[in-house]
Structure formats: structure tokens, C-alpha cells
Amino acid sequence: MKKNIEEFVSNKMDKGLYPGCQVLIGHHGDITLNLSAGSMLKDSSNPTDGVNENTLFNIESITKVMV
């Protein structure tokens, strides 16, 4: 499962759909996947712009994320 999600995220970032993301999956109270990838800013190579477990996201529309 982890490999499939990592490939999916990488593919979408390569296509420019988003510069970075955080994926957290839980099952029965346990965290089964905690993935941070990419950057908060498009085309940034600055390590301080990288997405990590402490990155805060402004969620404009949750329906886009859930669809």
C-alpha cells in the first residue's frame, strides 16, 4: 500500500498538480502511513519550504481532497 501511495503522490507532483502534500492514514486507532512529500512552494529547492509532519495547510475546500 505504501509504495502505491508514494507512486501516486509522486506522479501527481511530477505533473504539477501540487508542489507537496502530507498523507496520514489510520486504521483502528493506529497510524499505518505518515508520508510527507515535496515543498510548500512550487519550484522551491529551499529545505525550509519542504513539507513535513509539522506543516500546516490552509484547506480551502475539503470536497476536492475527498473526491
Secondary structure, 3 states (H helix, E strand, C coil): CHHHHHHHHHHHHHCCCCCEEEEEEEECCEEEEEEEEEECCCCCCCHHHECCCCCCCCCCCHHHHHC
